[in-house]
Amino acid sequence: MHTLVPMLDILRLRGGPQNLPADQGTLVFWMGASVFTGILVAAPMHGVATSLYLSVLDLAVLYLFVMTLLGLRGMTGRWLQTYIALVGTSALLGLVMAALLWAFPPDFAEEQVSPPALIAYLGLLVWLLLVFGHILQQALGLAGRMTGVAIALGFLILSSVITQFALGLANA
């Protein structure tokens, strides 16, 4: 519970990664939550095994991204709280995405999504970008949140490319 309230504050753009405990137990908890929600979201389309693989891969890509960014700024001491914040908020927003997928199930066979679902999914994507941008702004000491959002968008694109490549390998 001592980690949930600060994580919710981050989701509301009121707290930052510096408000989270910097310990391995918190890291393991949120990584587990992230893998769980990743499976919840992706399993209907890819199956549990592939979803597990993709969730772990995403955590690894995020770790490398965080370490690279902080390393370039000479701030590697901030990696743990930054990574926990990104992983934890991703896990919580993953729960929201799972609920949206339940409420507005896409037609995977026809590759179609209803307009209300599309608006909800895009709204969640914008929220994720704002939250990640907020975290990166705080962690990197950036002047503006939109710079953090641009970096977050770069991460999402990179992660999507790597995930799609890995998905191709997993299905080959």
C-alpha positions in Angstrom: 0.0 0.0 0.0 2.9 2.3 0.7 3.7 2.2 -3.0 0.2 2.3 -4.5 -0.7 5.9 -3.3 2.4 7.5 -4.8 1.8 5.5 -8.0 -1.8 6.8 -8.2 -0.4 10.3 -7.6 2.0 9.8 -10.6 -1.0 8.7 -12.7 -2.7 12.0 -11.8 0.5 13.9 -12.7 0.9 15.1 -9.1 3.8 13.0 -7.9 7.0 11.8 -9.4 9.3 8.9 -9.3 11.2 10.4 -6.4 8.1 9.8 -4.3 8.4 6.0 -4.7 10.4 3.7 -2.4 13.7 2.7 -4.0 13.8 -0.9 -3.0 14.0 -4.3 -4.8 10.7 -5.5 -3.3 8.8 -2.6 -4.8 10.5 -3.3 -8.1 9.6 -7.0 -8.1 6.0 -6.2 -7.1 5.4 -3.8 -10.0 7.3 -5.9 -12.5 5.0 -8.8 -11.6 2.0 -6.6 -11.9 3.2 -5.4 -15.3 3.7 -8.9 -16.6 0.2 -9.9 -15.2 -1.5 -7.0 -16.9 0.5 -7.5 -20.1 -0.8 -11.1 -20.2 -4.4 -9.9 -19.5 -4.3 -7.5 -22.4 -2.5 -9.6 -25.0 -3.5 -13.2 -24.2 -6.9 -13.0 -26.1 -5.0 -12.2 -29.3 -1.7 -14.0 -28.8 -2.2 -16.7 -26.2 -0.6 -16.8 -22.7 2.9 -18.0 -23.6 3.5 -15.4 -26.3 1.9 -12.7 -24.1 4.3 -13.6 -21.3 7.3 -13.5 -23.7 6.2 -10.1 -25.0 5.6 -8.7 -21.5 9.1 -9.7 -20.3 10.6 -8.3 -23.5 8.8 -5.0 -23.0 10.2 -4.8 -19.5 13.7 -5.4 -20.8 13.4 -2.8 -23.6 12.1 -0.3 -21.0 15.0 -1.0 -18.7 17.5 -0.5 -21.5 15.7 2.7 -22.6 15.7 4.1 -19.0 19.4 3.2 -18.4 20.4 4.8 -21.7 18.5 8.0 -21.1 19.7 8.4 -17.6 23.2 7.4 -18.6 23.3 10.1 -21.3 22.4 12.7 -18.6 24.8 11.3 -16.0 21.9 10.4 -13.7 22.0 6.6 -13.5 21.4 6.8 -9.7 17.8 7.6 -10.5 17.2 4.4 -12.5 15.4 2.4 -9.8 12.7 4.9 -9.0 12.3 5.9 -12.6 12.0 2.3 -13.8 9.5 1.5 -11.0 7.4 4.5 -11.8 7.3 3.6 -15.5 6.6 -0.1 -14.9 4.0 0.6 -12.1 2.0 3.1 -14.1 2.2 0.9 -17.1 0.8 -2.0 -15.0 -2.1 0.2 -13.6 -2.9 1.5 -17.1 -2.8 -2.1 -18.3 -5.6 -2.9 -15.9 -7.6 0.0 -17.4 -6.8 -1.4 -20.9 -8.0 -4.9 -19.8 -11.2 -3.4 -18.6 -11.7 -1.5 -21.9 -11.0 -4.6 -23.9 -13.7 -6.4 -21.8 -16.1 -3.5 -22.2 -15.4 -3.0 -25.9 -14.1 -6.2 -27.3 -12.4 -5.8 -30.7 -13.2 -8.1 -33.5 -9.8 -9.8 -34.0 -11.0 -11.8 -37.0 -12.2 -8.7 -38.9 -9.5 -6.5 -37.4 -12.2 -3.9 -36.5 -12.8 -1.7 -33.5 -16.0 0.2 -32.8 -15.7 4.0 -32.7 -16.4 4.3 -28.9 -13.7 1.7 -28.3 -11.3 3.5 -30.6 -11.9 6.8 -28.7 -11.3 5.0 -25.4 -8.1 3.3 -26.6 -6.7 6.5 -28.0 -7.6 8.4 -24.7 -5.7 5.7 -22.8 -2.7 6.1 -25.1 -2.7 9.9 -24.6 -2.9 9.3 -20.8 0.1 6.9 -21.0 2.1 9.3 -23.0 1.4 12.2 -20.6 2.2 10.0 -17.6 5.5 8.6 -19.1 6.4 12.2 -20.2 5.7 13.4 -16.7 7.9 10.7 -15.2 10.7 11.3 -17.7 10.5 15.1 -17.1 11.0 14.6 -13.4 13.7 11.9 -13.7 15.8 13.7 -16.4 15.2 17.2 -15.0 13.7 18.4 -18.3 12.3 22.0 -18.6 9.0 20.9 -20.1 6.7 18.0 -19.9 6.2 17.9 -23.7 9.9 17.1 -24.1 9.2 14.1 -21.8 6.1 13.2 -23.9 8.2 13.3 -27.1 10.8 11.0 -25.5 8.0 8.7 -24.3 6.5 8.6 -27.8 10.0 7.6 -29.1 10.0 4.8 -26.6 6.5 3.6 -27.6 7.6 3.5 -31.2 10.8 1.7 -30.5 9.0 -0.8 -28.2 6.4 -1.4 -30.8 8.9 -2.1 -33.5 10.9 -4.5 -31.3 7.7 -6.2 -30.1 6.4 -6.7 -33.7 9.7 -8.1 -34.7 9.7 -10.5 -31.8 6.1 -11.4 -32.4 7.1 -12.3 -36.0 9.9 -14.5 -34.6 7.6 -16.1 -32.1 5.0 -17.0 -34.7 7.6 -18.2 -37.3 
